[in-house]
């Protein structure tokens, strides 16, 4: 689907570009207040930053879901139509962004700031990671449900969770298999190139440091490319899995066996 409809890549790209706006507008003041020991102001700007980034990412993601659903139904779609459908659900998507922000903040509180004894820090990180994985699983279908069934965020969470339980039971072992080969063949090498570039930047030689900057930039672009591909794949896959979990229909070139096996279960 992505090969036949390359415009779908525009959704995650726009999401990344839009997310950079609050990082500058709200992130810089948050860091300033934190450095000035004005912790309450830093907290306010930090929460606003989390919400703004989440909202700016959510709308293109919802537009991608709408466009993919149209394509799967055999109807022509476009970037403009997808974004129009997303803004047509403005209120619910803002509310969903707020819910995501609150949950992210709570998981961050559980994880803590890394201070304390080693056992306590490790335990908090394990609990936070488990909570994050479970939240990602039970909300995997939220955007397809909100965009296709036109429900509220709360109802979409309930529907998403029930779809997972109905189709795959409760013996979940970690997540949905999406983009594994992309991560292995693109993101991992890109991260290694990025790390090598950072190491070169720390060199005492100016020439080597310049080479490191170029190398790190190339590595960063490779990682971003891989992340954008995975995000686009996630949008396609979430809609295909939604239809499979809802009515057993295998779309987008998948087979029922592939879709059923895409969720990791406990052995």
C-alpha positions in Angstrom: 0.0 0.0 0.0 2.8 2.4 0.8 4.5 1.7 -2.5 1.2 2.4 -4.4 0.3 5.4 -2.3 3.6 7.2 -1.4 1.5 10.3 -0.3 0.9 8.3 2.9 4.4 9.1 4.0 3.5 12.8 4.1 1.4 12.2 7.3 4.3 11.1 9.6 6.6 13.7 8.0 4.1 16.5 8.8 3.8 15.1 12.3 7.5 15.4 12.9 7.7 18.9 11.5 4.7 20.1 13.5 6.1 18.5 16.7 9.2 20.6 16.3 7.2 23.8 16.8 6.2 23.3 20.5 9.7 22.0 21.2 11.0 25.4 20.4 8.1 27.6 21.6 7.5 25.7 24.9 10.6 23.6 25.4 13.0 26.6 25.5 11.1 28.4 28.3 10.7 25.2 30.2 14.4 24.7 30.2 15.0 28.3 31.2 12.6 28.1 34.2 14.1 24.8 35.2 17.6 26.3 35.1 16.3 29.3 37.1 14.9 27.0 39.8 11.4 28.1 39.0 10.2 24.5 39.1 6.4 25.2 39.0 6.7 27.3 35.9 9.0 24.7 34.4 6.4 22.0 35.2 3.5 24.0 33.6 5.5 24.6 30.4 6.7 21.0 30.4 3.1 19.6 30.6 2.0 22.1 27.9 4.9 20.9 25.8 3.9 17.2 26.2 0.3 18.0 25.3 1.2 20.2 22.3 3.6 17.6 20.9 1.1 14.8 21.4 -1.7 16.8 19.6 0.6 17.8 16.7 1.5 14.2 16.2 -2.0 12.8 16.7 -3.8 14.8 14.0 -1.5 13.6 11.1 -1.7 10.1 12.5 -5.5 10.3 12.5 -5.4 11.6 9.0 -3.2 8.7 7.9 -5.8 6.2 9.4 -8.6 7.9 7.6 -6.7 7.9 4.3 -5.7 4.2 4.7 -9.3 3.2 5.5 -10.5 4.9 2.3 -7.8 3.2 0.2 -8.6 -0.2 1.7 -12.3 0.3 0.8 -11.2 0.9 -2.8 -11.9 4.7 -2.7 -9.4 7.3 -3.7 -7.9 9.3 -0.9 -5.3 12.0 -0.5 -3.3 13.9 2.1 -5.8 16.7 2.0 -8.8 14.4 2.5 -7.1 12.6 5.3 -6.2 15.8 7.2 -9.7 17.1 6.5 -11.2 14.0 8.1 -8.9 14.4 11.1 -9.9 18.1 11.7 -13.5 17.0 11.4 -12.8 15.1 14.6 -11.1 18.0 16.2 -12.7 17.8 19.7 -12.3 14.1 20.2 -8.7 14.1 19.0 -7.8 17.0 21.3 -9.4 15.0 24.2 -7.4 11.9 23.2 -4.2 13.9 23.1 -5.0 15.1 26.6 -5.5 11.6 27.8 -2.3 10.5 26.2 -0.5 13.4 28.0 -1.9 12.5 31.4 -0.9 8.8 31.0 2.6 9.7 29.8 3.0 12.0 32.8 1.8 9.3 35.2 4.2 6.7 33.7 7.0 9.2 33.9 6.2 9.8 37.6 6.3 6.0 38.2 9.7 5.8 36.4 11.0 8.7 38.6 14.2 10.7 38.1 16.7 7.8 38.5 17.6 8.8 42.0 17.5 6.3 44.9 18.9 2.8 45.5 19.6 0.6 42.5 16.8 -1.9 43.3 14.2 0.8 43.6 15.2 2.5 40.4 15.2 -0.8 38.6 11.8 -1.8 40.0 10.3 1.5 39.0 11.6 1.3 35.5 10.3 -2.3 35.1 6.8 -1.3 36.3 6.8 1.9 34.1 7.9 -0.1 31.1 5.2 -2.8 31.7 2.6 -0.1 32.1 3.7 1.7 28.9 3.6 -1.6 26.9 0.1 -2.5 28.2 -1.2 1.0 27.5 0.1 0.9 23.9 -1.5 -2.5 23.4 -5.0 -1.7 24.8 -5.1 1.6 22.9 -3.7 0.2 19.6 -7.0 0.5 17.8 -8.1 3.9 19.4 -7.4 6.0 16.3 -9.1 3.6 13.9 -12.1 3.3 16.2 -12.3 7.1 16.6 -12.0 7.8 12.9 -14.0 4.9 11.5 -16.7 4.5 14.2 -16.8 8.2 15.2 -16.7 7.4 18.9 -15.4 9.4 21.9 -11.9 8.7 23.2 -13.2 6.8 26.3 -15.4 4.6 24.2 -12.6 4.1 21.7 -10.3 2.9 24.5 -13.0 0.4 25.7 -13.6 -0.8 22.2 -9.9 -1.1 21.4 -9.3 -3.2 24.6 -12.3 -5.4 24.0 -11.2 -6.1 20.4 -7.8 -7.2 21.6 -9.3 -9.5 24.2 -11.8 -10.9 21.8 -9.3 -11.7 19.1 -6.1 -12.5 21.0 -7.3 -13.2 24.6 -5.4 -11.8 27.6 -2.2 -13.8 27.2 -0.3 -10.9 25.5 3.5 -11.0 25.7 4.7 -7.6 24.5 3.2 -6.0 21.5 2.4 -6.0 17.8 5.1 -6.9 15.4 5.5 -3.9 13.2 8.6 -2.7 11.3 11.0 -5.3 12.8 13.1 -5.6 9.6 13.1 -1.8 9.2 14.4 -1.4 12.7 17.1 -4.0 12.1 18.2 -2.9 8.6 17.7 0.9 8.9 17.4 2.2 12.4 20.0 0.1 14.1 22.7 0.9 11.4 21.7 4.6 11.6 22.0 4.6 15.3 25.5 3.1 15.0 26.5 5.7 12.5 25.0 8.4 14.7 26.9 7.1 17.7 30.2 6.9 15.8 29.7 10.5 14.6 29.2 11.7 18.2 32.3 9.9 19.3 34.3 11.6 16.5 32.9 15.0 17.5 34.5 14.6 20.9 37.9 14.2 19.3 40.6 16.9 19.9 41.2 17.2 16.2 39.1 19.9 14.4 39.1 18.0 11.1 38.0 14.7 12.8 35.3 16.7 14.8 33.9 18.1 11.5 33.8 14.6 10.0 32.0 13.5 13.1 29.3 16.2 12.7 28.7 15.1 9.1 28.6 11.5 10.2 26.3 12.1 13.1 23.9 14.1 10.8 23.8 11.2 8.3 23.1 8.8 11.1 20.3 11.0 12.4 18.7 11.2 9.0 18.9 7.4 8.6 17.2 6.9 12.0 14.5 9.5 11.1 13.9 7.8 7.8 13.4 4.4 9.5 11.2 5.9 12.1 9.0 7.6 9.4 8.6 4.3 7.5 7.7 2.5 10.7 5.1 5.2 11.6 3.6 4.9 8.1 3.5 1.1 8.4 1.9 1.4 11.9 -0.9 3.5 10.4 -1.6 0.9 7.6 -1.3 -2.0 10.0 -3.5 -0.6 12.6 -6.4 -0.2 10.2 -5.8 -3.7 8.6 -5.7 -5.3 12.1 -8.8 -3.3 13.1 -10.9 -4.7 10.3 -9.5 -8.2 11.0 -10.4 -7.9 14.7 -13.8 -6.4 13.9 -15.1 -8.6 11.2 -12.4 -11.2 10.4 -11.6 -9.5 7.0 -8.0 -9.6 5.9 -7.1 -6.5 3.8 -4.0 -4.8 2.4 -2.5 -8.0 1.1 -2.3 -9.7 4.5 -3.6 -13.1 5.2 -5.7 -14.0 8.2 -2.9 -16.1 9.6 -0.4 -13.3 9.3 -2.7 -10.9 11.1 -3.5 -13.4 13.8 0.2 -14.1 14.4 1.2 -10.4 14.4 0.4 -10.1 18.2 2.9 -11.7 20.5 1.3 -14.1 22.9 2.7 -15.9 26.0 3.7 -19.5 25.2 
